[in-house]
Amino acid sequence: MNDITNMPVIQGSISVGRLVTSVTLVGLVFTGVRITLGAGDSISYDIATGRYSWVQVARGIIMLNGNELREGDGIQLVGAKALTIEAQTGAELLLFDLA
């Protein structure tokens, strides 16, 4: 069994409309989440200091921090403090929070 007392703790939240889900990760180098959005839905995600993100669009069209991404597009975000994702069509994407 691993001792987690000295592992880093990462806290954040994901907002979908009025629903906010808190996330606490202990000792993880990365975490990933699959997100499905309807047209017009939006989410925001705060990135902890010293971490970066990767977003991969599996289906649909999204706006990520004001930039359009389409099915098959992926982007690495280094130095961003937050992500704002707005679905232009029904969309499915993968969001990775990386160390």
N, C-alpha and C positions, 0 to 999 in steps of 0.2 A: 504494500500500500504506500502511495506517495504522500509525503508531508506537504500540504499546500500552504502552510503558514508563511513561507517566504516567497511565494509565487506572486507575480503581478496581478492586480485586480483591475479590470477594465469595466467601466460602467457607461451606459448610454441609453438612449431610448429611440424607438421607432414610432412615428406618428402616422396613422392612416385616418384621415378625416378627424373625427372626434375621439378615436380610439388611440391611446398611447400605450405601448408595450415597453416596459423597462427591461433592460438587458444587463446582467452582471456576469462577466466571464472571469474565471480564475485560472491563471497559468496557461492560457492558450496562446499559441503563436498565431493562429488564425481562426476565424469562424466564418461560416457562410450561411446565407439564408436565401431561400427561394421566395420571391414576391410575385403575386399575381394582382394586377390592377385593372380596373375597368376604365374605359375612356373617361377622362376628366378627373380621375382619382389622383391624389398626390401624397407623397410621403416625404419626411425629412429625417435625416440621420446625422447625429453629431459624431465626429471622429476625434478620438482621444489624442492628446499630444504624443508625438513619437510614433504614430501609426499611420497607415495609408490604406486606401481602398481600391478595389477593382470592381467594376460593374460590367456584367455581360448581359446583353439583351438577347433572350431566347426567342421572343415573339413580340411583334408589334413595333410601335414607335413611341419613344419617350423624349422628354426634354430633361437633361441632367445639368443642373446649374446653368440653364439657359442655352445649352448646346443640344442639338437634335442627334439622337442615336436611333438606329434602326436594327431590325432583326439581324443577328450575326455580328453586330458591332460590340466591341469591348473597349474599355478605357481604364487606365490606371490613374488614380488621383493621389498625388504626393503634395503635402503641404496644405491641403484643403482642411478646413475646420468643420465643415458641414456639407452634406449633400441634400439637394432638393430635387426630387424626381417627380415629374408630372407626366401622366400617361396621355398621349395624344389619341391613341386607339387602345383597345384591349391589349394588355401587354403582360409578359412574363419575363422576369429578369433574375439574375443571381447577383447578390451583393456580398462581397468578401471584405472583411475587416482584418487587415494583416499587420504583423509586427515588422 
